[in-house]
Amino acid sequence: MTKPSFSTLSKEVDQLGRLIGDVIREIDGDEGFELVETVRKMIRELRTGNREREAELDSIIASVDDEQINTLTRAFTIFLELSNLAEDRQRIRVLHGRNRDAYPEPAKETVRAIIKRFHDEGKSDEHVQQFVNDARVELVLTAHPTEAKRRSIRRLLNDLRELLDRQDSPELLPAHRDRIPSEVKAQLRKLWQTDFIRSRRPTVLQEVKRGLAYKDVLWDIVPRVAHDLRQALTDYYPEVKKTNPLFVYGSWIGGDRDGNPFVTPDVTAQTFEWLREAALDAHLQQCENLGRSLCISDEDSETGKSILDSVATAKHRWPELVSLLDRVPPSESYRQWIQVIRWRLTQTATLGMTDRAANISGAYTSASELHCDVTIIRDSLRATGNSIIAENEVQPWLDQIRIFGFHIMHLDIRQDSSVYSSVMNDIWKATGKHDAPENLEEEQRHELLLSTLGCELSVDSAVLSEDTTRTLELFSIMRRTARVYGTPAIGGHVVSMTRTPSDLLTVLWLWKWSESVDGGDEQDSLCQLPLVPLFETIQDLKNADATLSSLLNDPVYRAYLKLQGDNQTVMIGYSDSTKDGGYLAGQW
């Protein structure tokens, strides 16, 4: 087995260390460089157990001025960033080495290895089919990252990584290789002179954009994993099929308003729009790519009847398409059909929150419709002996459609249960349902929620509190989003500090109320909002079993749950669990 040498990592760290040392000397002078080197050497000695240096190091740190402190903190911050970069590259070398050494067998900890292990253990088709049906990985982005690099810093580090990757290429000409250290040093000079800390706190919408920066990586990796799973099943379990997405992506950024007054209804609405725009832009780019690539001529190759019929049907259904399709050679039916898809995606992108797809010519009502249109291309290629083109160029897009839809990632909403309790109290007082709802026992509150569920809310908004007004506005936005963008755009509604069944029933009450927004819609009965209790304090965790049992045994709540496949998502434990009961109890 060939393992990447640790000396490769050590050599790279040394190379980067020397170059950043040169940069420090050039910009901050010999004095700055010597200070950094002195502190670095002392720290290394301390790590080897030489405690005599501790007092000397403390003395040096205590005596430096603000400018020297800036030099030290910047130097060690960059040292650590460069070390992390080198370690990431070493990890990739190790993983690649494992794959090479294992080939043609699957490398450990891969999708293919799991399926092969099932096969080696004699698992039946039924067992594996059940496993594949249940397998689902949900990755959720939050606004609480373990690190918060500025985009400028991330870009510079990424450029450095690309330079080092290029240096590894065996095909790089010697003259070009000789230039790499100079280019690396240029990047390091920029890094040294760039602020690592934002001068202003980022807004919520800036955080949303930062989260969307991961979209391209996720978009590209999904088809590869889907292909690996499909190929493994084909090789070991040809009768087993994966029909539902393996990955689901979500985000709390722009939806998590628990303790954050800056996450307003407008911010959430904008987040929904940006997520949709990102998805449609990505699909349009795939459409452009496929249109350039799939230049097969009807005269030189057989074209599936389904493609020809689909183009003819589209022309008849949407006459405005005819002039657009006339720009495509009539013998290139695949390109004509791709142009139809492109036009429909463009029409879909014009939909606003209060629009209906049925009212905009050609707009897709759901990602499933797009999936059907792209499937026609794949199936036609397969039927005419071009399966290899279908699998390499069309199937990846189909995988992306199934996983990312028209929303890239669903947006979870989170709010504290106490806020919703106050909102309901405000509504009941304003409507005369109860004079002092805050004094109700849990059983009475439970009963009042169910007895008024779905009732019209006739009240002057001027008498409602700001929290109530914002909450009703939020649910109005969610309802419009579900109607126009589809329910996949909306993730779970997480209720922080869930203590009693009424905490979840309150959210159900508000969701049912939102059916009256804009006069209602025939699609409302199909729009189900997943309600997610978050049990946090130790006492609430202990009571979680009783709380859930009460909810699941309630006929009204259970009927609502059955509309979602009778599945209930629960979150247990969070930072407040540790604050309340300590690390061990919080994890237990």
C-alpha positions as CSV (number, residue, x, y, z in Angstrom):
1,M,0.0,0.0,0.0
2,T,1.4,3.4,-1.0
3,K,0.8,6.1,1.6
4,P,1.5,9.8,0.9
5,S,4.6,10.6,2.9
6,F,4.2,12.8,6.0
7,S,7.4,14.5,4.8
8,T,5.4,15.9,1.8
9,L,3.1,17.7,4.3
10,S,6.1,18.8,6.4
11,K,7.9,20.1,3.3
12,E,4.9,22.1,2.1
13,V,4.3,23.6,5.6
14,D,8.0,24.6,5.7
15,Q,7.8,26.1,2.2
16,L,4.8,28.2,3.1
17,G,6.3,29.2,6.4
18,R,9.5,30.4,4.7
19,L,7.6,32.4,2.2
20,I,5.3,34.1,4.7
21,G,8.4,34.8,6.8
22,D,9.9,36.6,3.8
23,V,6.7,38.6,3.4
24,I,6.8,39.6,7.1
25,R,10.4,40.8,6.8
26,E,9.7,42.7,3.6
27,I,6.6,44.5,4.9
28,D,7.2,44.8,8.7
29,G,10.9,44.8,8.6
30,D,13.6,42.7,10.4
31,E,12.2,43.8,13.8
32,G,8.8,42.4,13.1
33,F,10.2,39.2,11.7
34,E,12.5,38.6,14.6
35,L,9.6,39.2,17.1
36,V,7.5,36.6,15.3
37,E,10.4,34.1,15.1
38,T,11.3,34.5,18.8
39,V,7.7,33.9,20.0
40,R,7.3,31.0,17.6
41,K,10.4,29.3,18.9
42,M,9.4,29.8,22.5
43,I,6.0,28.3,21.9
44,R,7.6,25.3,20.3
45,E,9.9,24.8,23.3
46,L,6.9,25.1,25.6
47,R,5.2,22.4,23.7
48,T,8.1,20.1,24.3
49,G,7.8,20.6,28.1
50,N,10.4,23.4,28.6
51,R,8.4,25.5,31.2
52,E,11.3,27.8,31.8
53,R,10.3,29.7,28.7
54,E,6.8,30.5,30.0
55,A,7.8,33.5,32.2
56,E,10.0,34.9,29.4
57,L,7.2,34.5,26.8
58,D,4.8,36.2,29.2
59,S,7.2,39.1,29.6
60,I,7.6,39.6,25.9
61,I,3.9,39.5,25.2
62,A,3.3,42.0,28.0
63,S,5.9,44.4,26.7
64,V,4.8,44.7,23.0
65,D,2.9,47.7,21.7
66,D,-0.3,47.6,19.6
67,E,1.5,47.5,16.3
68,Q,3.6,44.6,17.4
69,I,0.5,42.8,18.7
70,N,-1.1,43.3,15.3
71,T,2.0,41.7,13.7
72,L,2.0,38.7,16.0
73,T,-1.7,38.0,15.7
74,R,-1.7,38.4,12.0
75,A,1.4,36.2,11.6
76,F,0.0,33.3,13.7
77,T,-3.4,33.6,12.1
78,I,-1.9,33.2,8.7
79,F,0.5,30.4,9.9
80,L,-2.6,28.4,11.1
81,E,-4.5,29.1,7.9
82,L,-1.6,27.9,5.8
83,S,-1.1,24.8,8.0
84,N,-4.8,24.0,7.6
85,L,-4.6,24.4,3.8
86,A,-1.6,22.1,3.7
87,E,-3.3,19.5,5.9
88,D,-6.4,19.6,3.7
89,R,-4.2,18.9,0.6
90,Q,-2.5,16.1,2.5
91,R,-5.9,14.6,3.4
92,I,-6.9,14.6,-0.3
93,R,-3.6,12.9,-1.1
94,V,-4.4,10.2,1.5
95,L,-7.9,9.7,0.2
96,H,-6.7,9.4,-3.4
97,G,-4.0,7.0,-2.3
98,R,-6.6,4.8,-0.6
99,N,-8.7,4.7,-3.7
100,R,-5.7,3.8,-5.9
101,D,-4.6,1.1,-3.5
102,A,-8.0,-0.4,-3.2
103,Y,-8.9,-0.4,-6.9
104,P,-10.6,-2.3,-8.5
105,E,-12.2,-3.0,-5.1
106,P,-14.1,0.0,-3.5
107,A,-12.2,2.1,-1.1
108,K,-13.4,2.1,2.5
109,E,-16.1,4.5,3.7
110,T,-17.5,4.9,0.2
111,V,-21.1,4.3,-1.1
112,R,-19.8,1.5,-3.2
113,A,-18.1,-0.1,-0.2
114,I,-21.4,-0.2,1.7
115,I,-23.3,-1.9,-1.1
116,K,-20.5,-4.4,-1.6
117,R,-20.5,-5.2,2.1
118,F,-24.2,-6.0,2.0
119,H,-23.5,-8.3,-1.0
120,D,-20.6,-10.0,0.8
121,E,-22.8,-10.5,3.9
122,G,-25.5,-12.1,1.7
123,K,-28.2,-9.4,2.3
124,S,-31.3,-9.9,0.2
125,D,-32.6,-7.6,-2.5
126,E,-35.5,-6.8,-0.1
127,H,-33.2,-5.8,2.7
128,V,-31.1,-3.6,0.5
129,Q,-34.1,-2.0,-1.2
130,Q,-35.5,-1.1,2.3
131,F,-32.1,0.3,3.2
132,V,-31.9,2.4,0.0
133,N,-35.5,3.6,0.5
134,D,-34.8,4.8,4.0
135,A,-31.3,6.2,3.3
136,R,-31.4,10.0,3.5
137,V,-28.7,12.5,4.4
138,E,-30.0,16.0,5.3
139,L,-27.3,18.7,5.6
140,V,-28.4,22.1,7.0
141,L,-26.5,25.3,6.9
142,T,-26.8,27.6,9.9
143,A,-25.8,31.1,10.7
144,H,-23.5,30.0,13.5
145,P,-20.3,28.8,11.7
146,T,-17.3,27.5,13.6
147,E,-15.3,30.0,11.6
148,A,-16.4,33.2,9.8
149,K,-13.7,34.1,7.2
150,R,-14.4,37.0,5.0
151,R,-15.0,36.1,1.3
152,S,-11.9,38.0,0.4
153,I,-9.8,35.7,2.7
154,R,-11.5,32.6,1.4
155,R,-10.8,33.7,-2.2
156,L,-7.1,34.3,-1.5
157,L,-6.7,30.9,0.2
158,N,-8.5,29.2,-2.6
159,D,-6.2,30.9,-5.1
160,L,-3.2,29.6,-3.0
161,R,-4.6,26.1,-3.1
162,E,-5.0,26.2,-6.9
163,L,-1.4,27.3,-7.2
164,L,-0.1,24.5,-5.0
165,D,-2.3,22.0,-6.9
166,R,-0.8,23.2,-10.2
167,Q,2.6,22.8,-8.7
168,D,1.8,19.1,-8.1
169,S,1.0,18.4,-11.8
170,P,3.6,16.2,-13.5
171,E,2.8,17.9,-16.8
172,L,3.8,21.4,-15.6
173,L,6.7,22.7,-17.6
174,P,9.9,23.5,-15.6
175,A,9.8,27.2,-16.5
176,H,6.2,27.4,-15.2
177,R,7.1,25.4,-12.1
178,D,9.8,27.9,-11.3
179,R,7.3,30.7,-11.3
180,I,5.0,29.1,-8.7
181,P,6.9,30.2,-5.6
182,S,6.8,33.8,-6.9
183,E,3.0,33.6,-7.5
184,V,2.5,32.0,-4.1
185,K,4.4,34.8,-2.5
186,A,2.3,37.4,-4.3
187,Q,-0.8,35.8,-2.8
188,L,0.8,35.8,0.6
189,R,1.6,39.5,0.3
190,K,-2.1,40.2,-0.5
191,L,-3.1,38.0,2.4
192,W,-0.9,39.9,4.8
193,Q,-2.3,43.2,3.8
194,T,-6.0,42.1,3.9
195,D,-8.3,42.6,6.9
196,F,-9.2,39.3,8.4
197,I,-12.1,40.8,10.5
198,R,-15.1,42.6,9.1
199,S,-15.3,46.2,10.0
200,R,-19.1,45.8,10.2
201,R,-21.3,43.0,11.4
202,P,-22.8,41.2,8.4
203,T,-26.5,41.6,7.8
204,V,-28.7,38.6,7.7
205,L,-29.0,38.9,3.9
206,Q,-25.2,39.0,3.6
207,E,-25.1,35.8,5.7
208,V,-27.7,34.3,3.2
209,K,-25.4,35.1,0.3
210,R,-22.5,33.6,2.1
211,G,-24.4,30.4,2.6
212,L,-25.3,30.4,-1.1
213,A,-21.6,30.4,-1.9
214,Y,-21.6,26.7,-1.1
215,K,-24.1,26.0,-3.8
216,D,-21.7,25.4,-6.6
217,V,-19.8,22.8,-4.6
218,L,-23.0,21.0,-3.6
219,W,-24.4,21.2,-7.2
220,D,-21.4,19.5,-8.7
221,I,-20.9,16.8,-6.1
222,V,-24.5,15.5,-6.0
223,P,-24.5,13.8,-9.4
224,R,-21.2,12.0,-8.6
225,V,-22.5,10.4,-5.4
226,A,-25.8,9.5,-7.1
227,H,-23.8,7.9,-10.0
228,D,-21.7,5.9,-7.5
229,L,-24.8,4.6,-5.8
230,R,-26.5,3.7,-9.1
231,Q,-23.4,2.0,-10.4
232,A,-22.9,0.0,-7.1
233,L,-26.5,-1.2,-7.2
234,T,-26.2,-2.1,-10.9
235,D,-23.1,-4.2,-10.1
236,Y,-24.3,-5.9,-6.9
237,Y,-28.1,-5.6,-6.8
238,P,-29.4,-4.9,-10.3
239,E,-33.1,-5.3,-9.2
240,V,-32.7,-2.6,-6.5
241,K,-33.5,1.0,-7.5
242,K,-33.0,4.3,-5.6
243,T,-36.2,6.3,-6.4
244,N,-36.0,9.1,-3.8
245,P,-33.1,11.6,-3.3
246,L,-30.2,10.5,-1.1
247,F,-29.4,14.0,-0.2
248,V,-31.6,16.9,1.1
249,Y,-30.2,20.3,1.7
250,G,-31.6,22.9,4.1
251,S,-30.7,26.2,5.7
252,W,-31.6,28.2,8.8
253,I,-30.0,31.4,7.5
254,G,-32.8,33.9,6.9
255,G,-35.3,31.7,8.6
256,D,-34.0,31.4,12.2
257,R,-35.5,34.3,14.1
258,D,-35.1,32.9,17.6
259,G,-33.5,35.7,19.5
260,N,-32.6,37.6,16.3
261,P,-34.9,40.6,15.6
262,F,-33.1,41.3,12.4
263,V,-34.6,38.2,10.7
264,T,-37.8,40.0,9.7
265,P,-40.6,38.7,7.4
266,D,-39.1,40.7,4.6
267,V,-35.7,39.1,5.1
268,T,-37.3,35.6,5.0
269,A,-39.3,36.5,1.8
270,Q,-36.1,37.7,0.2
271,T,-34.3,34.5,1.2
272,F,-37.0,32.4,-0.4
273,E,-36.6,34.4,-3.6
274,W,-32.8,34.2,-3.7
275,L,-32.8,30.5,-3.1
276,R,-35.3,30.1,-6.0
277,E,-33.2,32.4,-8.2
278,A,-30.1,30.4,-7.5
279,A,-31.8,27.2,-8.4
280,L,-33.3,28.5,-11.7
281,D,-30.0,30.1,-12.7
282,A,-28.2,26.8,-12.2
283,H,-30.8,24.9,-14.2
284,L,-30.6,27.6,-17.0
285,Q,-26.8,27.1,-17.0
286,Q,-27.3,23.3,-17.3
287,C,-29.7,24.0,-20.2
288,E,-27.1,26.2,-21.9
289,N,-24.4,23.6,-21.5
290,L,-26.5,20.8,-22.8
291,G,-27.7,22.9,-25.7
292,R,-24.1,23.5,-26.8
293,S,-23.1,19.9,-26.4
294,L,-26.1,18.0,-27.8
295,C,-25.7,19.0,-31.4
296,I,-26.9,15.6,-32.8
297,S,-28.5,16.0,-36.3
298,D,-31.7,14.2,-37.2
299,E,-30.1,13.5,-40.6
300,D,-27.0,11.8,-39.2
301,S,-28.6,9.9,-36.3
302,E,-32.0,8.5,-35.4
303,T,-34.0,10.8,-33.1
304,G,-36.6,9.4,-30.7
305,K,-40.2,9.9,-31.7
306,S,-40.8,11.4,-28.2
307,I,-38.5,14.3,-28.9
308,L,-40.1,15.1,-32.3
309,D,-43.6,14.8,-30.8
310,S,-42.7,17.0,-27.8
311,V,-41.3,19.8,-30.0
312,A,-44.5,19.7,-32.2
313,T,-46.7,19.7,-29.1
314,A,-44.9,22.7,-27.6
315,K,-45.2,24.7,-30.8
316,H,-48.9,24.1,-30.9
317,R,-49.4,24.8,-27.2
318,W,-47.3,27.9,-27.1
319,P,-47.4,29.7,-30.5
320,E,-45.0,32.4,-29.2
321,L,-42.3,29.7,-29.2
322,V,-42.3,29.2,-33.0
323,S,-40.2,32.2,-33.8
324,L,-37.7,31.3,-31.1
325,L,-37.4,27.7,-32.4
326,D,-37.0,28.9,-36.0
327,R,-33.5,30.1,-34.9
328,V,-32.5,26.5,-34.3
329,P,-31.8,24.3,-37.4
330,P,-34.9,22.2,-38.0
331,S,-32.7,19.1,-38.2
332,E,-31.5,19.5,-34.6
333,S,-34.6,18.3,-32.7
334,Y,-32.7,17.8,-29.4
335,R,-31.6,21.4,-29.5
336,Q,-35.1,22.6,-30.3
337,W,-36.5,20.7,-27.3
338,I,-33.7,22.1,-25.1
339,Q,-34.7,25.6,-26.3
340,V,-38.3,24.8,-25.2
341,I,-37.0,23.9,-21.7
342,R,-34.9,27.0,-21.6
343,W,-37.8,29.2,-22.5
344,R,-40.0,27.6,-19.9
345,L,-37.4,28.1,-17.2
346,T,-37.1,31.7,-18.2
347,Q,-40.9,32.1,-17.9
348,T,-40.8,30.4,-14.5
349,A,-38.2,32.8,-13.3
350,T,-40.7,35.7,-13.8
351,L,-43.1,34.3,-11.2
352,G,-43.6,36.6,-8.2
353,M,-45.0,35.7,-4.7
354,T,-48.6,36.5,-5.7
355,D,-48.5,35.0,-9.2
356,R,-49.7,31.7,-10.4
357,A,-47.8,29.5,-12.8
358,A,-51.0,28.8,-14.7
359,N,-51.3,32.5,-15.5
360,I,-47.8,32.8,-17.0
361,S,-47.4,31.1,-20.4
362,G,-45.1,28.1,-20.3
363,A,-44.0,28.5,-16.6
364,Y,-43.3,25.3,-14.8
365,T,-45.6,24.6,-11.9
366,S,-43.0,22.4,-10.2
367,A,-39.6,20.9,-10.6
368,S,-41.3,17.6,-11.4
369,E,-42.4,19.1,-14.7
370,L,-38.9,20.1,-15.6
371,H,-37.7,16.6,-14.6
372,C,-40.3,15.1,-17.0
373,D,-39.1,17.3,-19.9
374,V,-35.4,16.4,-19.3
375,T,-36.3,12.7,-18.9
376,I,-37.6,12.9,-22.5
377,I,-34.1,13.7,-23.7
378,R,-32.5,11.0,-21.6
379,D,-35.0,8.3,-22.7
380,S,-34.8,9.3,-26.4
381,L,-31.0,9.0,-26.3
382,R,-31.2,5.6,-24.7
383,A,-33.8,4.4,-27.2
384,T,-31.5,5.4,-30.1
385,G,-28.3,3.7,-29.0
386,N,-26.8,6.8,-27.2
387,S,-27.1,5.6,-23.6
388,I,-23.5,6.7,-22.9
389,I,-24.4,10.3,-23.8
390,A,-27.6,10.1,-21.7
391,E,-25.7,8.8,-18.6
392,N,-22.9,11.2,-18.8
393,E,-24.6,14.4,-19.8
394,V,-28.3,14.2,-19.0
395,Q,-28.6,12.0,-16.0
396,P,-26.5,14.3,-13.8
397,W,-28.9,17.1,-14.5
398,L,-31.8,14.9,-13.6
399,D,-30.2,14.1,-10.3
400,Q,-29.7,17.8,-9.6
401,I,-33.4,18.5,-10.4
402,R,-34.6,15.8,-8.0
403,I,-32.4,17.0,-5.1
404,F,-32.3,20.8,-5.6
405,G,-35.6,21.4,-7.3
406,F,-36.5,25.0,-7.7
407,H,-35.2,26.0,-4.3
408,I,-31.6,24.7,-4.0
409,M,-32.2,24.1,-0.3
410,H,-35.3,24.3,1.8
411,L,-35.5,27.1,4.4
412,D,-36.3,26.1,7.9
413,I,-38.1,28.6,10.2
414,R,-37.3,28.7,13.9
415,Q,-38.9,30.7,16.7
416,D,-39.1,30.4,20.5
417,S,-42.3,28.8,21.8
418,S,-42.8,31.7,24.2
419,V,-43.1,34.2,21.3
420,Y,-45.9,32.1,19.7
421,S,-47.7,31.7,23.1
422,S,-47.7,35.5,23.5
423,V,-49.0,35.8,19.9
424,M,-51.9,33.5,20.6
425,N,-52.7,35.3,23.8
426,D,-52.8,38.6,21.9
427,I,-55.1,37.1,19.2
428,W,-57.5,35.6,21.7
429,K,-57.8,38.8,23.6
430,A,-58.3,40.9,20.5
431,T,-61.0,38.6,19.1
432,G,-62.7,38.1,22.5
433,K,-62.1,34.4,22.6
434,H,-60.6,34.7,26.1
435,D,-59.9,37.6,28.5
436,A,-56.9,36.1,30.2
437,P,-55.5,33.3,28.1
438,E,-52.1,33.5,29.8
439,N,-53.8,32.0,32.9
440,L,-55.1,28.9,31.1
441,E,-53.9,25.5,32.2
442,E,-52.3,23.3,29.5
443,E,-55.4,21.2,29.0
444,Q,-57.6,24.3,28.6
445,R,-55.2,25.9,26.2
446,H,-55.0,22.7,24.2
447,E,-58.8,22.6,24.0
448,L,-59.1,26.3,23.0
449,L,-56.6,25.9,20.2
450,L,-58.4,22.9,18.7
451,S,-61.9,24.5,19.1
452,T,-60.8,27.7,17.2
453,L,-58.5,25.9,14.6
454,G,-59.3,27.2,11.1
455,C,-61.6,29.9,12.3
456,E,-61.5,33.3,10.5
457,L,-59.6,36.0,12.3
458,S,-61.6,39.2,12.3
459,V,-59.7,41.7,14.2
460,D,-58.3,45.2,13.7
461,S,-54.5,44.8,13.1
462,A,-53.9,48.1,14.9
463,V,-54.7,46.5,18.2
464,L,-52.2,43.7,17.8
465,S,-48.7,43.8,19.2
466,E,-45.7,44.1,16.9
467,D,-44.7,40.5,17.5
468,T,-48.2,39.3,16.6
469,T,-48.2,41.5,13.4
470,R,-44.8,40.2,12.4
471,T,-45.8,36.6,13.1
472,L,-48.9,36.8,11.0
473,E,-46.9,38.5,8.2
474,L,-44.4,35.6,8.4
475,F,-47.1,33.0,8.0
476,S,-48.7,34.9,5.2
477,I,-45.3,34.8,3.4
478,M,-44.9,31.1,4.0
479,R,-48.4,30.4,2.7
480,R,-47.7,32.4,-0.5
481,T,-44.4,30.7,-0.9
482,A,-46.0,27.3,-0.6
483,R,-48.6,28.2,-3.2
484,V,-46.3,29.7,-5.8
485,Y,-42.9,28.0,-5.2
486,G,-44.2,24.7,-3.8
487,T,-43.9,23.2,-0.4
488,P,-40.4,21.7,-1.0
489,A,-39.1,25.3,-0.6
490,I,-40.3,25.3,3.0
491,G,-38.5,23.1,5.5
492,G,-39.4,22.3,9.1
493,H,-40.9,24.9,11.4
494,V,-38.7,24.4,14.5
495,V,-40.2,25.5,17.8
496,S,-37.4,26.2,20.2
497,M,-38.0,25.5,23.9
498,T,-40.9,23.2,23.3
499,R,-42.4,22.4,26.6
500,T,-46.0,21.3,26.1
501,P,-48.2,19.9,23.2
502,S,-49.9,23.4,22.9
503,D,-46.5,24.8,21.8
504,L,-46.8,22.8,18.5
505,L,-50.6,23.2,18.2
506,T,-50.1,27.0,18.3
507,V,-48.0,26.8,15.1
508,L,-50.6,24.5,13.5
509,W,-53.2,27.1,14.4
510,L,-51.3,29.9,12.7
511,W,-50.6,27.7,9.7
512,K,-54.3,26.9,9.3
513,W,-55.1,30.6,9.8
514,S,-52.8,31.5,6.8
515,E,-55.1,29.6,4.5
516,S,-57.3,32.7,4.5
517,V,-54.4,34.9,3.1
518,D,-55.3,36.5,-0.3
519,G,-58.7,34.9,-0.2
520,G,-57.5,31.3,0.0
521,D,-56.3,28.9,-2.7
522,E,-57.3,25.5,-4.0
523,Q,-53.8,24.3,-3.4
524,D,-53.9,25.0,0.3
525,S,-55.1,21.5,1.3
526,L,-51.9,20.1,-0.3
527,C,-49.5,22.4,1.5
528,Q,-48.5,20.8,4.8
529,L,-46.0,22.5,7.1
530,P,-43.7,20.1,9.0
531,L,-43.8,21.0,12.7
532,V,-40.6,20.2,14.6
533,P,-40.4,20.4,18.4
534,L,-37.0,21.3,19.8
535,F,-36.6,20.0,23.4
536,E,-33.8,21.9,25.1
537,T,-33.8,22.1,28.9
538,I,-33.2,19.0,30.9
539,Q,-36.7,19.0,32.3
540,D,-38.2,19.4,28.8
541,L,-36.1,16.5,27.6
542,K,-37.4,14.4,30.4
543,N,-40.9,15.4,29.6
544,A,-40.5,14.9,25.8
545,D,-41.9,11.4,25.8
546,A,-45.2,12.6,27.5
547,T,-45.4,15.7,25.2
548,L,-45.0,13.6,22.0
549,S,-47.4,10.9,23.2
550,S,-50.0,13.6,23.9
551,L,-49.6,15.0,20.4
552,L,-49.5,11.7,18.6
553,N,-52.6,10.5,20.4
554,D,-54.5,13.7,19.6
555,P,-56.9,12.9,16.6
556,V,-56.6,16.3,15.0
557,Y,-52.8,16.5,15.2
558,R,-52.4,12.9,14.1
559,A,-54.7,13.5,11.1
560,Y,-52.5,16.4,10.1
561,L,-49.4,14.2,10.5
562,K,-50.8,11.5,8.3
563,L,-51.0,14.0,5.5
564,Q,-47.1,14.1,5.7
565,G,-46.7,10.3,5.6
566,D,-47.2,10.0,9.4
567,N,-43.7,11.1,10.0
568,Q,-42.7,13.4,13.0
569,T,-39.3,15.0,13.1
570,V,-38.0,15.9,16.6
571,M,-34.9,17.8,17.6
572,I,-33.4,17.0,21.0
573,G,-30.7,18.9,22.8
574,Y,-29.0,22.1,21.8
575,S,-26.7,24.6,23.4
576,D,-29.3,25.4,26.0
577,S,-29.2,21.8,27.2
578,T,-25.6,22.2,28.1
579,K,-26.2,25.5,29.7
580,D,-29.1,24.1,31.8
581,G,-27.7,20.8,32.9
582,G,-24.0,20.7,32.0
583,Y,-22.2,18.9,29.2
584,L,-22.7,15.4,30.3
585,A,-26.5,15.7,31.1
586,G,-27.0,17.7,27.9
587,Q,-25.5,15.0,25.8
588,W,-27.0,12.1,27.7
